[in-house]
């Protein structure tokens, strides 16, 4: 899960100067797992997944996919509807992609549940991305890692 996220983040076009490397986080994974087990096929409340005093947590969900790899690929495939810096990106079509590639997001934790015959995958991200008014530029353009500390990807 972490490796696939980092692979996609390293491959953004145009390249990012400030993309941080993702790491696994058990705390947000536990929140994702609890939400997945509800089998309620939409995003939970941002308040329900916020880590008080530390950060807001973003979320991507997928139903029907057979594996986490398939779910993450589904979210990443929203890149086809995304143009860096364009004012006409439609958030409902690109929000999972921009969350995966939000420069500041560096923690991921996921959960899974079998809900009847449906696979339900949930990944949480911290700090949350998709800041209002900035979703068309989820990272800074430039030479890869030029503006990063040592945890850049």
C-alpha positions in Angstrom: 0.0 0.0 0.0 2.7 2.5 1.0 5.0 1.5 -1.8 2.3 2.0 -4.4 1.3 5.4 -3.1 5.0 6.5 -3.1 5.4 5.1 -6.6 2.5 7.2 -7.9 3.6 10.3 -6.0 7.1 10.0 -7.5 5.7 9.8 -11.0 3.5 12.9 -11.0 3.6 15.0 -14.1 4.6 17.7 -14.0 7.2 16.9 -11.4 6.8 18.0 -7.8 9.5 19.9 -5.9 8.0 19.2 -2.4 6.4 15.8 -2.4 6.8 14.1 0.9 7.3 10.3 1.2 4.3 8.4 2.6 4.6 6.2 5.7 2.1 3.8 7.3 0.3 5.0 10.4 -1.6 2.5 12.6 -3.7 5.2 14.3 -5.4 6.3 11.0 -5.4 2.7 9.8 -7.5 1.7 12.8 -10.0 4.5 12.1 -10.2 3.3 8.4 -10.7 -0.3 9.5 -13.6 0.7 11.9 -15.2 2.7 9.1 -14.8 -0.1 6.6 -16.5 -2.6 9.0 -19.6 -0.3 9.1 -20.2 -1.3 5.4 -21.6 2.2 4.8 -20.4 2.9 1.3 -19.5 6.6 1.5 -16.9 8.8 3.3 -17.4 9.1 7.0 -17.5 12.5 8.7 -14.2 14.4 8.7 -14.8 15.0 12.4 -15.0 11.2 13.0 -11.5 10.7 11.6 -9.8 13.9 12.9 -6.9 13.4 15.3 -7.5 16.2 17.8 -4.6 18.5 18.4 -2.6 17.0 15.5 -4.3 16.9 12.1 -7.3 16.5 10.0 -7.5 13.2 8.1 -8.5 12.8 4.4 -10.1 9.6 3.0 -10.6 7.6 -0.1 -13.1 4.7 -0.4 -13.7 2.1 -3.1 -16.3 -0.7 -3.4 -16.2 -3.7 -5.6 -12.4 -3.7 -6.2 -10.7 -7.0 -5.5 -7.6 -5.7 -3.7 -6.0 -2.6 -2.2 -3.8 -2.4 -5.3 -7.0 -2.3 -7.5 -8.5 0.4 -5.2 -5.4 2.6 -5.2 -5.1 2.2 -9.0 -8.8 3.3 -9.4 -8.1 6.4 -7.4 -4.9 7.1 -9.2 -6.6 6.7 -12.6 -8.5 9.9 -11.8 -5.3 11.6 -13.2 -7.0 11.3 -16.6 -9.5 14.0 -15.5 -6.8 16.2 -13.9 -4.7 18.9 -15.4 -2.2 20.6 -13.0 -3.1 24.2 -12.4 -6.3 24.1 -14.5 -9.4 25.9 -13.2 -11.7 23.5 -14.9 -10.8 20.3 -12.9 -13.9 18.8 -11.4 -13.2 17.8 -7.7 -15.8 15.0 -7.8 -13.7 13.4 -10.6 -10.2 14.1 -9.3 -10.4 14.3 -5.5 -9.0 10.9 -4.8 -6.1 11.5 -7.2 -5.3 14.9 -5.6 -5.5 13.4 -2.1 -3.0 10.7 -3.0 -0.7 13.4 -4.5 -1.1 16.1 -1.9 2.4 17.2 -1.1 2.0 17.6 2.7 0.2 14.3 3.2 2.8 11.8 4.5 0.8 9.3 6.5 -1.5 6.6 5.1 -3.5 3.9 6.9 -6.1 1.6 5.3 -8.9 -0.8 6.3 -10.9 -3.5 4.5 -14.2 -5.3 5.0 -16.2 -7.8 3.1 -19.7 -6.4 3.0 -21.9 -9.2 1.8 -20.4 -9.9 -1.7 -18.8 -6.5 -1.9 -15.2 -5.6 -1.1 -14.9 -2.3 0.7 -11.5 -0.5 0.9 -10.9 2.6 2.9 -7.6 4.6 3.1 -7.1 7.5 5.4 -4.5 10.2 4.8 -2.8 12.7 7.2 -2.5 15.5 7.3 -5.5 15.8 5.0 -5.1 17.2 1.5 -7.6 18.8 -0.8 -7.5 22.1 0.9 -10.3 24.3 -0.4 -9.1 26.5 -3.2 -5.9 24.6 -3.8 -7.0 21.3 -5.3 -5.8 22.3 -8.8 -2.2 22.6 -7.4 -1.7 19.7 -4.9 2.0 20.2 -5.0 4.7 22.7 -6.1 6.2 22.4 -9.5 9.9 21.8 -9.9 12.8 19.5 -9.8 11.9 16.4 -7.7 12.7 16.9 -4.0 14.3 20.3 -4.5 12.1 21.8 -1.7 12.0 18.7 0.6 13.5 17.6 3.9 15.0 14.2 4.0 11.7 12.4 3.8 11.0 13.5 0.3 10.1 10.9 -2.4 
